Amino acid sequence: MPRRFNTAGPCDPADHYMVPVATRLPIVGDLVDQKAYFVVHAPRQIGKTTTLLTLAQDLARAGKYAALLVSMEAGAAFPHDIGAAELVLLDELRTAAAWQLPPELQPPPFPDAPPGRRLGAALAAWSHATIRPLVVFLDEIDALRDDTLISVLRQLRSGFTARPRRFPHSLALIGLRDVRDYKVAAGGSDRLGTASPFNIKAESLTLLNFTHDEVAALYAQHTGETGQVFLPDAVDRAFALTQGQPWLVNALARQLVEVLVKDRSTPITRADVDRAKDILIERQDTHLDSLAERLREPRVRAIIEPMLAGTTPDELPTDDIRFAIDLGLVRMTTSGGLDVANPIYREIIVRQLTLSSRAALPAIQPTWLTPAGRLDPDRLLSAFLDFWRQHGQPLLGTAPYHEVAAQLVFMAFLRRVVNGGGSVEREYAIGRGRMDLCVRYAGETLGIELKVWRDGRKDPLDEGLVQLDTYLTGLGLSSGWLVIFDRRSASPPIAERTSREPAKTAGGRDVVVIRA
């Protein structure tokens, strides 16, 4: 049976196409040799478990170490019962050893010890008894919380100086976050911060996304085994949409070769990749859904809200920036600014934030369609103006982010317009001063720029016309909309201030200015 693209659980090279793990964390072997205790953190579904499990197996097969990976997730059910958590973790440790290590490297009977000492005592006994230095990779460590988490970290720190004969030679904590961001209710904070009980780490490593070459090589494995080709522009498009995020890279490919293009004699095209992308966004699998749920966390909102607003905040806390990057929601661009991690996440974020507004939308008749079923921009504009005058004010309260409520409701309206028959592409980032939207429906393309007029600022009309002219140039369009949401505290009611007026850009493009 041919291998496949994996989107669930660790990869197995016998069953799945894989990027070689040795290239992803090349420094780990040196850290193990140095008896280092270190941290590996990266967003979910980026390959942490696969990489560290494979590295542990490679270390064990080389004959120098007794190395294994064990999940700590089972202890999450007991955040305040240290003894109960330790018992399930010791069971996980023995179970992991049973299938990852040969009989001569199995742990001895674990000694009796009081709660709060059981894990450390077990690791000490095993390290002393084993014929090879013990190397332990603790996966999902940040699933533990509160008393149990602190106890585990303290036991590891306590045993550190006794390595390698009385404690593991080398040890890694593997999770979503770096140590300082582990969840713990203590001292008025919800995380450890700088006062970490695990102050013995030599390094904090992170797994990076796949490069373009790695995506191409991964897809080429499918071609080599089945003969089905990914055309170069399809690979380019897949990388552009995913930015190499491993789960997305595999999920797109799986959708392509198992659902959309099953005929192995038919090559995968750029258009196929776009179809697969739409399916993933619409379906919003567990990985995407879990990311979307993070948007209501205050530390994430502090980053995403100014992105959507296009504003430049006075200050973004460093911890919040690092946390959002560790989650995989945002990334630092080559110019040093923050941006959403990839175009697929950009769409997921907006869809999640407009969900409550979309649910609250009244029934809207599709008066914007011509008899031939094409989009009529002028009819769409009339429909929006009527909708906004009647429903805009109450719907603003349905948006979860107050600063961008108007933009979210507008996008909820557009989602209703294109639902099932088109798309809305969005560009937004901190400091851009606007949001750009490209609506594609039934062969028609409409470029829209959203601006906000706030207290203490001048009318953004002139700036908006310049920015929209540039955006329309990139789209190859001769006309578009400039929507200015008046959020000044003294502005008239929505029903009174909503209007339309014609304008021209410096480049001679016809623009409808919508004040709402």
C-alpha positions, 0 to 999 in steps of 0.5 A: 500500500502506498504511503500517504499524507498524514494529518493525524498523530505522529508520522511513521516513515513506513506509512507517511510521506515525511520531511527528514527529521534530522534536518529539523532539529540538528542541534539535539544530538549535540545537546544530548551528548552534552548532558543538557536539559532543554526545551522544544516548543512550537505550535500544534501540528508542526511535527514536534512529536514526530521529530522527537520520537524519531530522534529518540528511536535513532538515539536508541538504535545507535546503541549509545543511549536508552532514549524514549519519548513519553507523553505527559498529557495523562497527568492533565486530569489532576492539576491539584492531585500530585500523587494521582498525576504521578501514578498515571505518569509513571504508568505512561513512562513504563508503557512508552518504554515497553514499545520503544526500548528493548528488554534490556533497557526496560525500567526496574520496579519503581521505588515507593516514594511519597507524593511529590517525589514519585516521578523523581525517584522513578527516574533516579532508579531507572538511571542507576539501573540502566546499562546505557545513559537514560535520555527522556523526552517529555512530550505535552509537558505544558498540558500539566497545570498548577500544583502538578506542573510545579511539582514535576518541574521541581523534581526534574530540577532537584535531580539535575545535579545527580545526572547521569548515574542517578538521574537522566543523562539528558532531558527535554520538555516538549510543548506548545510554549516555552517554560515561562508560559506554562499554565499555573495559577500562582502569585496572581498570574496564570503562567510561570513567568521568569520565576520558573522551577525549571531554571536548568535549561541549556536551550529553548529550541523551536521547530520551524515551518517547512521551506519551499524546497521541503514542501516540493520534496515532500510532494515529490515523494508522492510523485515518485511512488504514484506517478501523480505530478504536482505542477510547479505552480501548484507547489508554489501556491501550496507554499504561499497559502500555508507558508510551510506550516506542516499540518496545512501542507499535508492537509492540502495534499491529502485533500488533493490526492484523496478527494479532488484528483484521485486519478493518478494520471492527472497532474495537480494544478494551482486551481486544484490547490485553491479548491482544496484550500476552500474546502479546508477553510470551510470544514475547519478541522480540529487543528484550525478550530483549536487555533480559532478558539484562542482568539478570545484570549486577552493576550491573543486579542491584544495582537489580532485586534490592531492587525484587523484595525490596521492601527499601530498600538502604543506598545505591544507587550513582548510576552504577548507577541511571543505567546501569539508567535508560539501559538502559530497564529502570527509570525515576524516578517522579514521587515520586522513587523507582525503578520498573520502566519499564513493566508489560510489562518488569515481567513480562519481568523476573520470567519471565527470573529464574524461568526456571531455577527453572521448568525445574527444577520437577518434574511437578505434577498440576493438583489445584487445578482443580474438575471444571468446570475452575475454580480452587479456591484451597483445593486450590491451597494444599494443592498448594503446601504439598506442593510446598514441603515436598518441593521448596522447599529444593533449588529455592532454589538455582536462583534467580539472585538469592539475596535473593529466591530464595523469591519467585522459586521461588513465582512459578515454581510459579504460572507452572506453575499458570496456564500457558496458561490465566491470568495473574499480575500483580505489583507490586513496587518498592524500599521497598514491603516486600512483593510483591503478586500477583494470580492470574487463572485460569478466572474466579477471582481470587486476591490474594496478598502475599509477605513475608520474615522476615529475621534481626534483624527482627520477625515481619512478620505484623501489617504484612502483614495491614495491607498485604494488606487494602489490596491486597485492597480495590483488587482488590475481594476479600474474601479472600486469602493472606499468604505469609511466607517465613522466611529467618532463619538459625536457622529450622527446615528448610522441611519442618518450618516450612511451615504454614497458619493462618487470620487476619482483617484489620482490614477483616474479610477472611479471610486464609490465612497461609502460613509457608514 
